[in-house]
Amino acid sequence: MMFSIPFVLAQAAPAAASPGNPILTFLPIIVLFGVFYFLMIRPQMKRQKELRTMLSALAKGDEVVTNGGIAGRIDEVGETFISVEIATNVVVKVQKGSVSQVLPKGSLKSV
């Protein structure tokens, strides 16, 4: 059986699959973005808001711990820096952003 070339070329090519609804095409990407938003982006924004609130509420006499592990009582609050008394008559100046947590009053009795 010899097929001639015009017979082979004359056969119709299979129809391309229609992509369907474009919304269904992008649905997995939309769902993935929603999962990332609720699992990663939203909790990070919440932590940043809590940190900003904590830093803006710092006042003289608050007991804090810095990112470096220094614990002390705030002696002076400036725009970007705070002075922390870590021992009697020992005051260090640190950036406000380096404060990692505010301790309850009375946590540091030796200062």
The first five atom37 places (N, CA, C, CB, O) and aatype in JSON, in Angstrom:
{
  "aatype": [12, 12, 13, 15, 9, 14, 13, 19, 10, 0, 5, 0, 0, 14, 0, 0, 0, 15, 14, 7, 2, 14, 9, 10, 16, 13, 10, 14, 9, 9, 19, 10, 13, 7, 19, 13, 18, 13, 10, 12, 9, 1, 14, 5, 12, 11, 1, 5, 11, 6, 10, 1, 16, 12, 10, 15, 0, 10, 0, 11, 7, 3, 6, 19, 19, 16, 2, 7, 7, 9, 0, 7, 1, 9, 3, 6, 19, 7, 6, 16, 13, 9, 15, 19, 6, 9, 0, 16, 2, 19, 19, 19, 11, 19, 5, 11, 7, 15, 19, 15, 5, 19, 10, 14, 11, 7, 15, 10, 11, 15, 19],
  "atom_mask": [
    [1, 1, 1, 1, 1],
    [1, 1, 1, 1, 1],
    [1, 1, 1, 1, 1],
    [1, 1, 1, 1, 1],
    [1, 1, 1, 1, 1],
    [1, 1, 1, 1, 1],
    [1, 1, 1, 1, 1],
    [1, 1, 1, 1, 1],
    [1, 1, 1, 1, 1],
    [1, 1, 1, 1, 1],
    [1, 1, 1, 1, 1],
    [1, 1, 1, 1, 1],
    [1, 1, 1, 1, 1],
    [1, 1, 1, 1, 1],
    [1, 1, 1, 1, 1],
    [1, 1, 1, 1, 1],
    [1, 1, 1, 1, 1],
    [1, 1, 1, 1, 1],
    [1, 1, 1, 1, 1],
    [1, 1, 1, 0, 1],
    [1, 1, 1, 1, 1],
    [1, 1, 1, 1, 1],
    [1, 1, 1, 1, 1],
    [1, 1, 1, 1, 1],
    [1, 1, 1, 1, 1],
    [1, 1, 1, 1, 1],
    [1, 1, 1, 1, 1],
    [1, 1, 1, 1, 1],
    [1, 1, 1, 1, 1],
    [1, 1, 1, 1, 1],
    [1, 1, 1, 1, 1],
    [1, 1, 1, 1, 1],
    [1, 1, 1, 1, 1],
    [1, 1, 1, 0, 1],
    [1, 1, 1, 1, 1],
    [1, 1, 1, 1, 1],
    [1, 1, 1, 1, 1],
    [1, 1, 1, 1, 1],
    [1, 1, 1, 1, 1],
    [1, 1, 1, 1, 1],
    [1, 1, 1, 1, 1],
    [1, 1, 1, 1, 1],
    [1, 1, 1, 1, 1],
    [1, 1, 1, 1, 1],
    [1, 1, 1, 1, 1],
    [1, 1, 1, 1, 1],
    [1, 1, 1, 1, 1],
    [1, 1, 1, 1, 1],
    [1, 1, 1, 1, 1],
    [1, 1, 1, 1, 1],
    [1, 1, 1, 1, 1],
    [1, 1, 1, 1, 1],
    [1, 1, 1, 1, 1],
    [1, 1, 1, 1, 1],
    [1, 1, 1, 1, 1],
    [1, 1, 1, 1, 1],
    [1, 1, 1, 1, 1],
    [1, 1, 1, 1, 1],
    [1, 1, 1, 1, 1],
    [1, 1, 1, 1, 1],
    [1, 1, 1, 0, 1],
    [1, 1, 1, 1, 1],
    [1, 1, 1, 1, 1],
    [1, 1, 1, 1, 1],
    [1, 1, 1, 1, 1],
    [1, 1, 1, 1, 1],
    [1, 1, 1, 1, 1],
    [1, 1, 1, 0, 1],
    [1, 1, 1, 0, 1],
    [1, 1, 1, 1, 1],
    [1, 1, 1, 1, 1],
    [1, 1, 1, 0, 1],
    [1, 1, 1, 1, 1],
    [1, 1, 1, 1, 1],
    [1, 1, 1, 1, 1],
    [1, 1, 1, 1, 1],
    [1, 1, 1, 1, 1],
    [1, 1, 1, 0, 1],
    [1, 1, 1, 1, 1],
    [1, 1, 1, 1, 1],
    [1, 1, 1, 1, 1],
    [1, 1, 1, 1, 1],
    [1, 1, 1, 1, 1],
    [1, 1, 1, 1, 1],
    [1, 1, 1, 1, 1],
    [1, 1, 1, 1, 1],
    [1, 1, 1, 1, 1],
    [1, 1, 1, 1, 1],
    [1, 1, 1, 1, 1],
    [1, 1, 1, 1, 1],
    [1, 1, 1, 1, 1],
    [1, 1, 1, 1, 1],
    [1, 1, 1, 1, 1],
    [1, 1, 1, 1, 1],
    [1, 1, 1, 1, 1],
    [1, 1, 1, 1, 1],
    [1, 1, 1, 0, 1],
    [1, 1, 1, 1, 1],
    [1, 1, 1, 1, 1],
    [1, 1, 1, 1, 1],
    [1, 1, 1, 1, 1],
    [1, 1, 1, 1, 1],
    [1, 1, 1, 1, 1],
    [1, 1, 1, 1, 1],
    [1, 1, 1, 1, 1],
    [1, 1, 1, 0, 1],
    [1, 1, 1, 1, 1],
    [1, 1, 1, 1, 1],
    [1, 1, 1, 1, 1],
    [1, 1, 1, 1, 1],
    [1, 1, 1, 1, 1]
  ],
  "atom_positions": [
    [[0.82, -1.17, 0.0], [0.0, 0.0, 0.0], [0.87, 1.24, 0.0], [-0.94, 0.0, 1.19], [1.58, 1.54, 0.96]],
    [[0.78, 1.89, -1.06], [1.56, 3.12, -1.22], [0.62, 4.3, -1.03], [2.27, 3.18, -2.61], [-0.4, 4.43, -1.71]],
    [[0.98, 5.12, -0.12], [0.21, 6.35, 0.07], [0.92, 7.45, -0.67], [0.04, 6.71, 1.57], [2.14, 7.58, -0.61]],
    [[0.19, 8.2, -1.32], [0.82, 9.31, -2.0], [0.88, 10.51, -1.06], [0.04, 9.67, -3.29], [0.1, 10.63, -0.12]],
    [[1.81, 11.35, -1.33], [2.03, 12.52, -0.48], [0.82, 13.44, -0.46], [3.26, 13.28, -0.96], [0.48, 13.95, 0.61]],
    [[0.16, 13.69, -1.59], [-1.02, 14.57, -1.51], [-2.12, 14.02, -0.62], [-1.57, 14.81, -2.89], [-2.85, 14.8, -0.01]],
    [[-2.25, 12.72, -0.53], [-3.26, 12.13, 0.34], [-2.91, 12.39, 1.81], [-3.39, 10.62, 0.08], [-3.8, 12.7, 2.6]],
    [[-1.67, 12.28, 2.17], [-1.23, 12.51, 3.54], [-1.39, 13.97, 3.9], [0.22, 12.06, 3.74], [-1.84, 14.3, 5.0]],
    [[-1.04, 14.85, 3.01], [-1.14, 16.27, 3.28], [-2.59, 16.75, 3.3], [-0.35, 17.06, 2.24], [-2.9, 17.76, 3.94]],
    [[-3.45, 16.06, 2.62], [-4.83, 16.48, 2.54], [-5.63, 16.14, 3.79], [-5.48, 15.85, 1.35], [-6.73, 16.64, 3.97]],
    [[-5.07, 15.3, 4.65], [-5.8, 14.96, 5.86], [-5.85, 16.17, 6.79], [-5.14, 13.75, 6.58], [-4.88, 16.92, 6.91]],
    [[-6.95, 16.35, 7.41], [-7.14, 17.5, 8.29], [-6.36, 17.3, 9.58], [-8.64, 17.73, 8.58], [-6.34, 16.2, 10.15]],
    [[-5.73, 18.35, 10.04], [-5.02, 18.3, 11.31], [-6.04, 18.26, 12.43], [-4.06, 19.53, 11.48], [-7.13, 18.82, 12.3]],
    [[-5.72, 17.59, 13.54], [-6.67, 17.55, 14.66], [-6.92, 18.96, 15.2], [-6.15, 16.62, 15.79], [-6.01, 19.79, 15.25]],
    [[-8.12, 19.21, 15.58], [-8.48, 20.54, 16.09], [-7.79, 20.79, 17.43], [-10.02, 20.66, 16.25], [-7.66, 19.89, 18.26]],
    [[-7.35, 22.02, 17.61], [-6.69, 22.39, 18.86], [-7.73, 22.39, 19.97], [-6.0, 23.79, 18.74], [-8.88, 22.78, 19.77]],
    [[-7.3, 21.96, 21.13], [-8.22, 21.92, 22.27], [-8.58, 23.34, 22.68], [-7.6, 21.14, 23.47], [-7.69, 24.18, 22.82]],
    [[-9.84, 23.61, 22.87], [-10.24, 24.95, 23.28], [-9.86, 25.14, 24.75], [-11.78, 25.16, 23.07], [-10.02, 24.23, 25.57]],
    [[-9.35, 26.31, 25.09], [-8.89, 26.53, 26.45], [-10.01, 26.55, 27.48], [-8.13, 27.82, 26.53], [-9.73, 26.47, 28.68]],
    [[-11.2, 26.66, 27.07], [-12.31, 26.67, 28.03], [-12.48, 28.07, 28.62], [0.0, 0.0, 0.0], [-12.1, 29.08, 28.02]],
    [[-13.05, 28.09, 29.78], [-13.31, 29.34, 30.46], [-11.99, 29.93, 30.99], [-14.33, 29.13, 31.62], [-11.26, 29.22, 31.69]],
    [[-11.66, 31.19, 30.68], [-10.4, 31.76, 31.15], [-10.33, 31.87, 32.68], [-10.2, 33.14, 30.53], [-9.24, 31.85, 33.25]],
    [[-11.46, 32.0, 33.32], [-11.45, 32.08, 34.79], [-10.99, 30.75, 35.38], [-12.85, 32.45, 35.33], [-10.24, 30.73, 36.36]],
    [[-11.43, 29.65, 34.8], [-11.0, 28.34, 35.28], [-9.52, 28.1, 35.02], [-11.82, 27.25, 34.62], [-8.88, 27.34, 35.74]],
    [[-8.98, 28.75, 33.99], [-7.56, 28.61, 33.7], [-6.73, 29.27, 34.8], [-7.23, 29.23, 32.34], [-5.7, 28.73, 35.19]],
    [[-7.17, 30.42, 35.29], [-6.41, 31.15, 36.3], [-6.84, 30.83, 37.73], [-6.56, 32.62, 36.06], [-6.27, 31.36, 38.68]],
    [[-7.84, 29.97, 37.89], [-8.33, 29.64, 39.22], [-7.26, 29.07, 40.15], [-9.46, 28.67, 39.1], [-7.22, 29.48, 41.31]],
    [[-6.4, 28.15, 39.72], [-5.36, 27.65, 40.64], [-4.41, 28.75, 41.11], [-4.56, 26.56, 39.96], [-3.98, 28.75, 42.26]],
    [[-4.09, 29.69, 40.24], [-3.2, 30.79, 40.62], [-3.9, 31.69, 41.63], [-2.77, 31.62, 39.36], [-3.29, 32.14, 42.6]],
    [[-5.18, 31.95, 41.41], [-5.94, 32.79, 42.34], [-6.05, 32.12, 43.7], [-7.35, 33.09, 41.77], [-5.89, 32.78, 44.73]],
    [[-6.31, 30.83, 43.72], [-6.41, 30.09, 44.99], [-5.06, 30.08, 45.7], [-6.89, 28.64, 44.74], [-5.0, 30.25, 46.92]],
    [[-3.98, 29.89, 44.96], [-2.64, 29.88, 45.54], [-2.31, 31.24, 46.16], [-1.59, 29.52, 44.48], [-1.75, 31.3, 47.25]],
    [[-2.66, 32.33, 45.48], [-2.43, 33.66, 46.03], [-3.24, 33.85, 47.31], [-2.79, 34.75, 44.99], [-2.74, 34.44, 48.27]],
    [[-4.47, 33.37, 47.33], [-5.3, 33.49, 48.54], [-4.7, 32.72, 49.71], [0.0, 0.0, 0.0], [-4.71, 33.21, 50.84]],
    [[-4.18, 31.53, 49.44], [-3.54, 30.75, 50.5], [-2.3, 31.47, 51.03], [-3.16, 29.34, 49.98], [-2.1, 31.56, 52.24]],
    [[-1.46, 31.99, 50.12], [-0.28, 32.73, 50.55], [-0.66, 33.95, 51.37], [0.55, 33.15, 49.34], [0.0, 34.27, 52.36]],
    [[-1.73, 34.64, 50.96], [-2.14, 35.83, 51.69], [-2.53, 35.49, 53.13], [-3.32, 36.52, 50.97], [-2.08, 36.15, 54.07]],
    [[-3.35, 34.46, 53.3], [-3.83, 34.15, 54.64], [-2.8, 33.43, 55.5], [-5.06, 33.31, 54.55], [-2.86, 33.51, 56.72]],
    [[-1.85, 32.73, 54.9], [-0.85, 32.0, 55.68], [0.45, 32.76, 55.89], [-0.55, 30.7, 55.02], [1.16, 32.49, 56.86]],
    [[0.77, 33.71, 55.01], [2.06, 34.38, 55.13], [1.96, 35.9, 55.23], [2.92, 34.03, 53.95], [2.54, 36.5, 56.14]],
    [[1.25, 36.52, 54.34], [1.24, 37.98, 54.26], [0.45, 38.59, 55.41], [0.65, 38.44, 52.93], [0.94, 39.51, 56.07]],
    [[-0.75, 38.11, 55.66], [-1.61, 38.7, 56.7], [-1.01, 38.57, 58.1], [-2.99, 38.03, 56.67], [-1.02, 39.56, 58.84]],
    [[-0.49, 37.4, 58.51], [0.13, 37.33, 59.84], [1.35, 38.24, 59.99], [0.53, 35.89, 60.14], [1.58, 38.8, 61.06]],
    [[2.14, 38.39, 58.91], [3.3, 39.28, 58.97], [2.87, 40.73, 59.14], [4.16, 39.13, 57.72], [3.48, 41.47, 59.91]],
    [[1.83, 41.13, 58.44], [1.33, 42.5, 58.59], [0.8, 42.73, 60.0], [0.22, 42.79, 57.55], [0.97, 43.82, 60.56]],
    [[0.18, 41.72, 60.58], [-0.34, 41.83, 61.94], [0.8, 41.99, 62.94], [-1.18, 40.6, 62.3], [0.71, 42.8, 63.86]],
    [[1.89, 41.21, 62.77], [3.05, 41.33, 63.66], [3.7, 42.7, 63.54], [4.08, 40.25, 63.35], [4.11, 43.28, 64.55]],
    [[3.81, 43.23, 62.32], [4.4, 44.55, 62.12], [3.55, 45.63, 62.79], [4.54, 44.85, 60.62], [4.1, 46.56, 63.38]],
    [[2.25, 45.51, 62.71], [1.36, 46.49, 63.35], [1.53, 46.44, 64.87], [-0.11, 46.23, 62.95], [1.58, 47.48, 65.52]],
    [[1.6, 45.23, 65.44], [1.8, 45.1, 66.89], [3.14, 45.68, 67.32], [1.7, 43.62, 67.3], [3.22, 46.31, 68.37]],
    [[4.19, 45.47, 66.52], [5.51, 46.02, 66.84], [5.5, 47.53, 66.8], [6.56, 45.48, 65.87], [6.05, 48.18, 67.69]],
    [[4.87, 48.11, 65.77], [4.77, 49.58, 65.7], [4.02, 50.14, 66.89], [4.08, 50.01, 64.39], [4.41, 51.17, 67.45]],
    [[2.94, 49.47, 67.29], [2.16, 49.92, 68.44], [2.99, 49.85, 69.72], [0.89, 49.07, 68.59], [2.96, 50.77, 70.54]],
    [[3.74, 48.76, 69.88], [4.58, 48.6, 71.07], [5.66, 49.67, 71.11], [5.21, 47.2, 71.09], [5.91, 50.25, 72.17]],
    [[6.3, 49.95, 69.98], [7.38, 50.93, 69.96], [6.86, 52.35, 70.19], [8.13, 50.86, 68.64], [7.54, 53.16, 70.82]],
    [[5.68, 52.65, 69.69], [5.15, 53.99, 69.89], [4.67, 54.19, 71.33], [4.0, 54.25, 68.92], [4.55, 55.33, 71.79]],
    [[4.39, 53.1, 72.05], [3.89, 53.21, 73.42], [5.01, 53.16, 74.46], [2.89, 52.1, 73.69], [4.72, 53.18, 75.66]],
    [[6.27, 53.09, 74.04], [7.37, 53.05, 75.0], [7.41, 54.34, 75.81], [8.71, 52.81, 74.29], [7.26, 55.43, 75.25]],
    [[7.62, 54.21, 77.1], [7.67, 55.38, 77.98], [8.76, 55.18, 79.02], [6.3, 55.63, 78.66], [9.25, 54.07, 79.23]],
    [[9.13, 56.26, 79.66], [10.14, 56.2, 80.7], [9.64, 55.3, 81.83], [10.47, 57.63, 81.24], [8.49, 55.4, 82.27]],
    [[10.53, 54.41, 82.3], [10.18, 53.5, 83.37], [9.76, 52.11, 82.91], [0.0, 0.0, 0.0], [9.68, 51.19, 83.72]],
    [[9.49, 51.95, 81.61], [9.15, 50.62, 81.08], [10.38, 49.73, 81.12], [8.6, 50.72, 79.62], [11.5, 50.19, 80.91]],
    [[10.16, 48.47, 81.4], [11.24, 47.49, 81.41], [11.21, 46.74, 80.09], [11.13, 46.51, 82.62], [10.18, 46.19, 79.71]],
    [[12.36, 46.72, 79.39], [12.41, 46.17, 78.04], [13.58, 45.2, 77.89], [12.51, 47.29, 77.01], [14.52, 45.2, 78.69]],
    [[13.49, 44.39, 76.84], [14.58, 43.53, 76.42], [14.88, 43.86, 74.97], [14.23, 42.0, 76.6], [13.96, 43.95, 74.16]],
    [[16.16, 44.05, 74.63], [16.54, 44.37, 73.26], [16.79, 43.09, 72.48], [17.8, 45.27, 73.24], [16.82, 42.0, 73.04]],
    [[16.97, 43.25, 71.17], [17.27, 42.09, 70.33], [18.59, 41.44, 70.71], [17.32, 42.51, 68.86], [18.77, 40.24, 70.49]],
    [[19.51, 42.19, 71.29], [20.79, 41.65, 71.71], [20.74, 40.96, 73.06], [0.0, 0.0, 0.0], [21.73, 40.39, 73.5]],
    [[19.59, 41.0, 73.72], [19.44, 40.33, 75.0], [19.67, 41.21, 76.2], [0.0, 0.0, 0.0], [19.69, 40.72, 77.33]],
    [[19.86, 42.5, 75.99], [20.07, 43.43, 77.11], [18.72, 43.78, 77.72], [20.82, 44.71, 76.64], [17.81, 44.22, 77.02]],
    [[18.62, 43.57, 79.02], [17.38, 43.9, 79.73], [17.65, 45.1, 80.61], [16.87, 42.69, 80.57], [18.7, 45.2, 81.24]],
    [[16.7, 46.0, 80.65], [16.86, 47.19, 81.48], [15.61, 48.03, 81.5], [0.0, 0.0, 0.0], [14.58, 47.68, 80.91]],
    [[15.72, 49.14, 82.2], [14.6, 50.06, 82.36], [14.86, 51.3, 81.5], [14.39, 50.46, 83.87], [15.98, 51.82, 81.47]],
    [[13.83, 51.76, 80.82], [13.98, 52.93, 79.95], [14.17, 54.16, 80.82], [12.75, 53.1, 79.0], [13.39, 54.43, 81.73]],
    [[15.24, 54.92, 80.5], [15.56, 56.13, 81.24], [15.13, 57.38, 80.47], [17.05, 56.18, 81.55], [14.73, 58.38, 81.06]],
    [[15.23, 57.31, 79.14], [14.89, 58.46, 78.31], [14.4, 57.95, 76.95], [16.11, 59.42, 78.14], [14.96, 57.01, 76.4]],
    [[13.36, 58.58, 76.42], [12.81, 58.19, 75.13], [12.98, 59.34, 74.16], [11.31, 57.8, 75.25], [12.55, 60.46, 74.42]],
    [[13.63, 59.06, 73.02], [13.8, 60.05, 71.97], [13.0, 59.66, 70.74], [0.0, 0.0, 0.0], [12.16, 58.75, 70.8]],
    [[13.25, 60.35, 69.64], [12.53, 60.06, 68.4], [12.91, 58.69, 67.84], [12.81, 61.15, 67.36], [12.04, 57.91, 67.47]],
    [[14.21, 58.41, 67.76], [14.65, 57.14, 67.2], [15.49, 56.32, 68.18], [15.44, 57.39, 65.94], [15.71, 55.13, 67.95]],
    [[15.95, 56.94, 69.26], [16.79, 56.23, 70.24], [16.15, 56.28, 71.62], [18.2, 56.84, 70.28], [15.38, 57.19, 71.94]],
    [[16.48, 55.28, 72.44], [16.07, 55.29, 73.84], [17.3, 55.01, 74.69], [14.93, 54.24, 74.11], [18.22, 54.32, 74.26]],
    [[17.31, 55.54, 75.9], [18.38, 55.26, 76.85], [17.85, 54.22, 77.83], [18.86, 56.56, 77.6], [16.79, 54.4, 78.43]],
    [[18.61, 53.14, 77.98], [18.19, 52.02, 78.83], [19.2, 51.89, 79.96], [18.07, 50.69, 78.02], [20.4, 51.76, 79.72]],
    [[18.7, 51.92, 81.19], [19.56, 51.72, 82.36], [19.62, 50.21, 82.62], [19.02, 52.51, 83.62], [18.62, 49.58, 82.97]],
    [[20.84, 49.64, 82.44], [20.99, 48.2, 82.58], [21.55, 47.81, 83.95], [21.88, 47.67, 81.48], [21.44, 46.65, 84.35]],
    [[22.12, 48.75, 84.65], [22.6, 48.56, 86.02], [22.61, 49.94, 86.66], [24.04, 47.88, 86.06], [22.36, 50.94, 86.0]],
    [[22.89, 49.98, 87.95], [22.91, 51.26, 88.64], [23.96, 52.16, 88.01], [23.18, 51.08, 90.16], [25.14, 51.79, 87.95]],
    [[23.54, 53.32, 87.54], [24.38, 54.33, 86.89], [25.05, 53.84, 85.6], [25.45, 54.78, 87.86], [26.06, 54.4, 85.19]],
    [[24.51, 52.83, 84.97], [25.01, 52.36, 83.67], [23.86, 52.49, 82.67], [25.55, 50.86, 83.75], [22.87, 51.76, 82.74]],
    [[24.01, 53.44, 81.74], [22.96, 53.73, 80.77], [23.53, 53.52, 79.37], [22.42, 55.19, 80.94], [24.59, 54.04, 79.04]],
    [[22.83, 52.77, 78.57], [23.22, 52.58, 77.17], [22.12, 53.16, 76.28], [23.45, 51.06, 76.84], [20.94, 53.16, 76.63]],
    [[22.55, 53.64, 75.13], [21.6, 54.22, 74.18], [21.44, 53.22, 73.04], [22.09, 55.62, 73.65], [22.42, 52.8, 72.44]],
    [[20.2, 52.83, 72.75], [19.9, 51.86, 71.69], [18.79, 52.43, 70.8], [19.47, 50.48, 72.28], [18.06, 53.33, 71.2]],
    [[18.7, 51.88, 69.61], [17.62, 52.29, 68.71], [16.3, 51.73, 69.21], [17.9, 51.82, 67.26], [16.25, 50.65, 69.8]],
    [[15.24, 52.47, 68.95], [13.91, 52.0, 69.36], [13.56, 50.68, 68.71], [12.85, 53.05, 69.01], [12.94, 49.82, 69.33]],
    [[13.95, 50.51, 67.46], [13.63, 49.29, 66.72], [14.3, 48.04, 67.27], [0.0, 0.0, 0.0], [13.91, 46.93, 66.92]],
    [[15.31, 48.22, 68.12], [16.0, 47.04, 68.66], [15.29, 46.47, 69.88], [17.42, 47.4, 69.01], [15.73, 45.44, 70.41]],
    [[14.23, 47.1, 70.33], [13.47, 46.57, 71.46], [12.63, 45.4, 70.97], [12.58, 47.68, 72.13], [11.82, 45.55, 70.05]],
    [[12.82, 44.24, 71.58], [12.08, 43.06, 71.13], [10.83, 42.82, 71.96], [12.96, 41.84, 71.18], [9.84, 42.29, 71.45]],
    [[10.86, 43.19, 73.25], [9.66, 43.01, 74.06], [9.68, 43.93, 75.26], [9.54, 41.56, 74.52], [10.74, 44.37, 75.72]],
    [[8.5, 44.22, 75.75], [8.33, 45.01, 76.97], [7.95, 44.03, 78.08], [7.22, 46.15, 76.8], [7.01, 43.26, 77.96]],
    [[8.72, 44.09, 79.15], [8.49, 43.2, 80.29], [7.44, 43.77, 81.22], [9.79, 42.95, 81.06], [7.22, 44.98, 81.23]],
    [[6.77, 42.92, 82.0], [5.84, 43.44, 83.0], [6.59, 44.23, 84.06], [5.04, 42.3, 83.66], [7.77, 43.97, 84.32]],
    [[5.91, 45.21, 84.66], [6.53, 46.04, 85.71], [7.0, 45.14, 86.86], [5.52, 47.12, 86.24], [6.3, 44.22, 87.28]],
    [[8.2, 45.44, 87.35], [8.75, 44.7, 88.48], [9.54, 43.46, 88.09], [0.0, 0.0, 0.0], [9.98, 42.72, 88.97]],
    [[9.72, 43.22, 86.79], [10.49, 42.05, 86.36], [11.96, 42.2, 86.68], [10.3, 41.81, 84.87], [12.65, 41.22, 86.97]],
    [[12.45, 43.43, 86.62], [13.87, 43.7, 86.88], [13.96, 44.38, 88.25], [14.51, 44.59, 85.74], [13.76, 45.59, 88.35]],
    [[14.27, 43.64, 89.27], [14.34, 44.23, 90.61], [15.73, 44.7, 90.96], [13.87, 43.23, 91.64], [15.9, 45.49, 91.89]],
    [[16.76, 44.21, 90.23], [18.14, 44.55, 90.57], [18.58, 45.87, 89.97], [19.06, 43.46, 90.11], [19.63, 46.38, 90.35]],
    [[17.83, 46.45, 89.05], [18.24, 47.7, 88.42], [17.8, 48.86, 89.26], [17.67, 47.83, 86.99], [18.05, 50.02, 88.9]]
  ]
}
